[in-house]
C-alpha cells in the first residue's frame, strides 16, 4: 500500500488529458472575421446576393391566368 506522501507525489506528476472536442462548431475569433471581410470572393458573393435580393424585391409579379 502506497503512503500518503507517495500518492501526493504521484498526483503532481499526472497531467490532465484534453477533453475531446468532438464535432462541435468552433466560435470564430475577431481575426477570422477580419479575414472573411477582407476576402474579395466573399465580397463578390455578398454583392451578388445583394443584387439578387434587390431584383427579387423590385421584379413585377406575374399575371395569373
FENMOFEN-V99903 format. One record per residue. N is the residue number from 1. RES is the residue in one letter. PHI is phi in whole degrees, -180 to 180 (none if undefined). NEAR is the number of other C-alpha atoms within 8 Angstrom. Layout:
BEGIN
N;RES;PHI;NEAR, N;RES;PHI;NEAR
END
This chain:
BEGIN
1;X;none;2, 2;X;-73;5, 3;X;-81;6, 4;X;-62;6, 5;X;-64;6, 6;X;-64;8, 7;X;-66;9, 8;X;-63;8, 9;X;-65;8, 10;X;-66;8, 11;X;-63;7, 12;X;-65;7, 13;X;-82;6, 14;X;-71;6, 15;X;-110;5, 16;X;-70;4, 17;X;-87;4, 18;X;-68;4, 19;X;-72;4, 20;X;-67;4, 21;X;-80;5, 22;X;68;4, 23;X;-111;4, 24;X;-76;5, 25;X;-70;4, 26;X;-93;4, 27;X;-79;4, 28;X;-73;7, 29;X;-95;6, 30;X;-62;6, 31;X;-62;7, 32;X;-62;8, 33;X;-62;9, 34;X;-65;8, 35;X;-64;8, 36;X;-64;8, 37;X;-70;8, 38;X;-86;8, 39;X;-72;8, 40;X;-65;6, 41;X;-65;6, 42;X;-65;10, 43;X;-63;10, 44;X;-62;8, 45;X;-63;8, 46;X;-63;8, 47;X;-64;8, 48;X;-62;8, 49;X;-63;8, 50;X;-64;8, 51;X;-67;8, 52;X;-63;8, 53;X;-62;8, 54;X;-62;8, 55;X;-62;8, 56;X;-64;7, 57;X;-72;6, 58;X;-98;6, 59;X;-73;6, 60;X;-74;4, 61;X;-75;4, 62;X;-74;4, 63;X;-74;4, 64;X;-83;3, 65;X;-95;2
END
